[in-house]
Amino acid sequence: MTTATELAALTGLDVTYDEGLRETFAGDWQGLTHEEIVARYGEQYAAWKRGEPVRRGGGELETEVADRAAPVVERSADKLPDGGTLVVVSHGGTIRTTIGRLIGLPSSTWEALGGLSNCSWSVLGETVRGWRLMEHNAGSLPEPVLGDDD
């Protein structure tokens, strides 16, 4: 919420909160370090890293996160005027699963998108063929790329 508030202060726009964009609930993994998770939940962690559907610590599946977050983005994008821009602020896991769902990747491959560093962003655009990932884990504004699918 802090990131969205700072952006709102710079742009003069309002922040709208949607529970669907919250971070992944990781059950018993919540609050543990990477080392603690591996030590306590080694096989579960290994299965998750292999791309298997795992309820980390009894929490949410990545597909469940995408089920709640991707529709928020789609509904919000549908309300934009032509040429409008939607900024979505969330946590890295939620952003990664939402991007994976929107661009049509199989859920077992979402990890390939990699993490999202603090204060970095991803840029998606809608084309005639659907959503396109234009930039990921970025720290600078993208240059437009001309293509044949406008």
C-alpha positions as a Markdown table, in Angstrom:
| # | Residue | x | y | z |
|---|---|---|---|---|
| 1 | Met | 0.0 | 0.0 | 0.0 |
| 2 | Thr | 2.9 | 2.3 | 0.7 |
| 3 | Thr | 4.2 | 2.1 | -2.9 |
| 4 | Ala | 0.7 | 2.9 | -4.3 |
| 5 | Thr | 0.4 | 5.8 | -1.9 |
| 6 | Glu | 3.7 | 7.3 | -3.0 |
| 7 | Leu | 2.8 | 6.9 | -6.6 |
| 8 | Ala | -0.6 | 8.6 | -6.0 |
| 9 | Ala | 1.2 | 11.5 | -4.3 |
| 10 | Leu | 3.3 | 12.0 | -7.4 |
| 11 | Thr | 0.5 | 11.7 | -9.9 |
| 12 | Gly | -2.4 | 13.2 | -8.0 |
| 13 | Leu | -4.5 | 10.1 | -8.6 |
| 14 | Asp | -6.5 | 8.1 | -6.1 |
| 15 | Val | -5.5 | 4.6 | -4.8 |
| 16 | Thr | -8.1 | 1.9 | -5.1 |
| 17 | Tyr | -7.5 | -1.2 | -2.9 |
| 18 | Asp | -8.6 | -4.7 | -4.1 |
| 19 | Glu | -8.2 | -7.7 | -1.8 |
| 20 | Gly | -7.7 | -9.9 | -4.9 |
| 21 | Leu | -4.2 | -8.4 | -5.3 |
| 22 | Arg | -2.9 | -9.4 | -1.9 |
| 23 | Glu | 0.3 | -11.5 | -1.6 |
| 24 | Thr | 0.1 | -15.3 | -1.7 |
| 25 | Phe | -0.8 | -16.8 | 1.6 |
| 26 | Ala | 2.0 | -19.3 | 2.3 |
| 27 | Gly | 0.5 | -20.9 | 5.5 |
| 28 | Asp | 3.1 | -22.2 | 7.8 |
| 29 | Trp | 5.9 | -20.7 | 5.6 |
| 30 | Gln | 4.8 | -17.2 | 6.5 |
| 31 | Gly | 7.5 | -15.3 | 8.2 |
| 32 | Leu | 10.2 | -18.0 | 7.8 |
| 33 | Thr | 13.5 | -17.4 | 6.1 |
| 34 | His | 14.5 | -19.3 | 3.0 |
| 35 | Glu | 16.8 | -21.5 | 5.1 |
| 36 | Glu | 14.1 | -22.3 | 7.6 |
| 37 | Ile | 11.7 | -23.3 | 4.9 |
| 38 | Val | 14.2 | -25.6 | 3.2 |
| 39 | Ala | 15.1 | -27.1 | 6.6 |
| 40 | Arg | 11.5 | -27.7 | 7.7 |
| 41 | Tyr | 9.7 | -28.3 | 4.4 |
| 42 | Gly | 12.5 | -29.5 | 2.2 |
| 43 | Glu | 10.5 | -31.9 | 0.0 |
| 44 | Gln | 7.5 | -29.5 | -0.3 |
| 45 | Tyr | 9.9 | -26.7 | -1.3 |
| 46 | Ala | 11.7 | -28.9 | -3.9 |
| 47 | Ala | 8.3 | -29.9 | -5.4 |
| 48 | Trp | 7.3 | -26.2 | -5.6 |
| 49 | Lys | 10.6 | -25.3 | -7.3 |
| 50 | Arg | 10.0 | -28.1 | -9.8 |
| 51 | Gly | 6.8 | -26.4 | -10.8 |
| 52 | Glu | 4.4 | -28.8 | -9.1 |
| 53 | Pro | 1.2 | -27.5 | -7.6 |
| 54 | Val | 2.1 | -27.1 | -3.9 |
| 55 | Arg | 0.1 | -25.5 | -1.1 |
| 56 | Arg | 3.2 | -24.0 | 0.5 |
| 57 | Gly | 2.8 | -24.4 | 4.2 |
| 58 | Gly | -0.9 | -25.3 | 3.6 |
| 59 | Gly | -1.5 | -22.0 | 1.9 |
| 60 | Glu | -2.7 | -21.0 | -1.5 |
| 61 | Leu | -1.8 | -22.6 | -4.8 |
| 62 | Glu | -0.2 | -20.3 | -7.3 |
| 63 | Thr | -3.1 | -20.9 | -9.6 |
| 64 | Glu | -5.5 | -19.8 | -6.9 |
| 65 | Val | -3.6 | -16.5 | -6.6 |
| 66 | Ala | -3.9 | -16.0 | -10.4 |
| 67 | Asp | -7.6 | -16.9 | -10.2 |
| 68 | Arg | -8.2 | -14.0 | -7.9 |
| 69 | Ala | -5.7 | -11.5 | -9.2 |
| 70 | Ala | -5.9 | -11.7 | -13.0 |
| 71 | Pro | -9.6 | -10.9 | -13.1 |
| 72 | Val | -8.9 | -7.7 | -11.1 |
| 73 | Val | -6.4 | -6.6 | -13.7 |
| 74 | Glu | -8.7 | -7.5 | -16.6 |
| 75 | Arg | -11.7 | -5.7 | -15.1 |
| 76 | Ser | -9.7 | -2.7 | -14.4 |
| 77 | Ala | -8.1 | -2.6 | -17.8 |
| 78 | Asp | -11.6 | -2.9 | -19.4 |
| 79 | Lys | -12.6 | 0.4 | -17.7 |
| 80 | Leu | -9.6 | 2.3 | -19.2 |
| 81 | Pro | -10.2 | 4.9 | -21.9 |
| 82 | Asp | -8.4 | 4.3 | -25.2 |
| 83 | Gly | -4.7 | 4.8 | -24.6 |
| 84 | Gly | -5.1 | 4.7 | -20.8 |
| 85 | Thr | -2.6 | 3.3 | -18.4 |
| 86 | Leu | -3.4 | 1.0 | -15.5 |
| 87 | Val | -0.8 | 0.8 | -12.6 |
| 88 | Val | -1.2 | -2.3 | -10.4 |
| 89 | Val | 0.8 | -2.4 | -7.2 |
| 90 | Ser | 1.2 | -5.8 | -5.4 |
| 91 | His | 3.8 | -8.3 | -4.2 |
| 92 | Gly | 6.2 | -10.2 | -6.4 |
| 93 | Gly | 4.5 | -13.6 | -6.2 |
| 94 | Thr | 1.1 | -12.2 | -7.0 |
| 95 | Ile | 2.5 | -10.2 | -9.9 |
| 96 | Arg | 4.4 | -13.2 | -11.4 |
| 97 | Thr | 1.3 | -15.5 | -11.2 |
| 98 | Thr | -0.9 | -12.8 | -12.7 |
| 99 | Ile | 1.4 | -12.1 | -15.6 |
| 100 | Gly | 1.8 | -15.8 | -16.2 |
| 101 | Arg | -2.0 | -16.2 | -16.4 |
| 102 | Leu | -2.6 | -13.1 | -18.5 |
| 103 | Ile | 0.0 | -14.0 | -21.1 |
| 104 | Gly | -1.2 | -17.6 | -21.3 |
| 105 | Leu | 1.8 | -19.5 | -19.9 |
| 106 | Pro | 1.2 | -22.9 | -18.3 |
| 107 | Ser | 1.3 | -22.5 | -14.5 |
| 108 | Ser | 4.2 | -24.9 | -14.2 |
| 109 | Thr | 6.4 | -22.3 | -16.1 |
| 110 | Trp | 5.5 | -19.2 | -14.2 |
| 111 | Glu | 8.7 | -19.4 | -12.1 |
| 112 | Ala | 10.6 | -18.8 | -15.4 |
| 113 | Leu | 9.4 | -15.2 | -15.2 |
| 114 | Gly | 11.7 | -14.7 | -12.2 |
| 115 | Gly | 11.2 | -12.6 | -9.2 |
| 116 | Leu | 10.4 | -8.9 | -9.0 |
| 117 | Ser | 12.9 | -6.7 | -7.2 |
| 118 | Asn | 11.6 | -4.0 | -4.8 |
| 119 | Cys | 10.6 | -0.8 | -6.6 |
| 120 | Ser | 10.8 | -2.5 | -10.0 |
| 121 | Trp | 7.9 | -3.1 | -12.4 |
| 122 | Ser | 6.7 | -5.1 | -15.3 |
| 123 | Val | 4.9 | -3.7 | -18.3 |
| 124 | Leu | 2.2 | -5.5 | -20.1 |
| 125 | Gly | 0.2 | -4.3 | -23.2 |
| 126 | Glu | -2.9 | -5.6 | -24.8 |
| 127 | Thr | -2.5 | -6.5 | -28.5 |
| 128 | Val | -4.9 | -8.0 | -31.0 |
| 129 | Arg | -3.5 | -11.4 | -30.0 |
| 130 | Gly | -4.0 | -10.8 | -26.2 |
| 131 | Trp | -1.7 | -9.7 | -23.5 |
| 132 | Arg | 2.1 | -9.2 | -24.1 |
| 133 | Leu | 4.9 | -9.0 | -21.6 |
| 134 | Met | 6.9 | -6.0 | -22.8 |
| 135 | Glu | 9.2 | -5.5 | -19.9 |
| 136 | His | 9.9 | -7.4 | -16.6 |
| 137 | Asn | 11.7 | -6.5 | -13.4 |
| 138 | Ala | 12.5 | -3.1 | -14.9 |
| 139 | Gly | 13.9 | 0.0 | -13.5 |
| 140 | Ser | 13.5 | 2.3 | -16.5 |
| 141 | Leu | 10.7 | 3.3 | -18.8 |
| 142 | Pro | 10.4 | 1.1 | -21.9 |
| 143 | Glu | 10.9 | 2.2 | -25.4 |
| 144 | Pro | 8.0 | 1.2 | -27.8 |
| 145 | Val | 8.7 | -1.7 | -30.1 |
| 146 | Leu | 7.1 | -1.5 | -33.5 |
| 147 | Gly | 5.5 | -4.8 | -34.6 |
| 148 | Asp | 3.2 | -6.2 | -37.2 |
| 149 | Asp | 0.4 | -6.9 | -34.8 |
| 150 | Asp | -0.9 | -3.4 | -34.0 |
